[in-house]
């Protein structure tokens, strides 16, 4: 809306995604030049297809958002209790994709958990209706969807956080194709700079961001979208680590550790090097990435 992409020489088209894991194969195939999705899915793709994987260039979800949500009445407090249950998730849900790794680390048998897939907007509805006994997803997505269908998340749901059981992983980042890395590094840098500039403007004035969303999806509820934005900033983005490494950056030690967690959990034949998964050379200066 403000012309930041245009100023960087980028004619951009944005399409709606279908789950955080779906961005990786779409960008890898060059059907898309860039995407927003799960960095852990890049690790898995890179292990099998070295040199063809997308590469993350700007970290957004610095904190692990993955959860299993279950009804409080079920009193599910241990991952082992998930065995024998039927859980629901969209087929490309990031938490669903990582569930085998979560099971491996948390010490239970993933093959004893049944899954039912549905569209993202039906996930919590099916949980409310009792058609599934739990759902996987991003905590804030499930929380706000529960409110949308008339549930009280504090009273009705328990959230089992992957991070509480050894899976301290990075999550969604902006990624680009190998073709973009090779042929258009200036466009990658321009895109990242535009996103960073707009991000800090939204932090300073959330109304700007909500207005941009409402122009494209006028049927959304403005108050709900503002609450969702503020909760995402608080719980997934502006973390103690982000305040040290800057918006969009990563801690190289943590990245290496998280790649190893995914590699071990999925028994990957090859552990990708950190620069196969994330590259920092396109980031704006630290001053630009620290906002005010």
Secondary structure, DSSP 8 states (H G I E B T S, - for coil): --SHHHHTT--------S-TTHHHHHHHTTSSSEEEEEHHHHHHHHHHSTTTS-EEEEE---S--EEEEEEGGG---SGGGGTT-EEEE-TT-HHHHHHHHHHHHHTS-GGGSEEEE--GGGHHHHHHTTSSSEEEEEHHHHHHHHHHTT--HHHHEEEEEGGGGT-----EEEEE-HHHHHH-HHHHHHHHHHHHHHHHHHHH-HHHHHHHHHHH-TTS-HHHHHHHHHHHIIIIIS-HHHHHH-TB---HHHHHHHHHHHHHHTT-SS---HHHHB--TT---HHHHS--
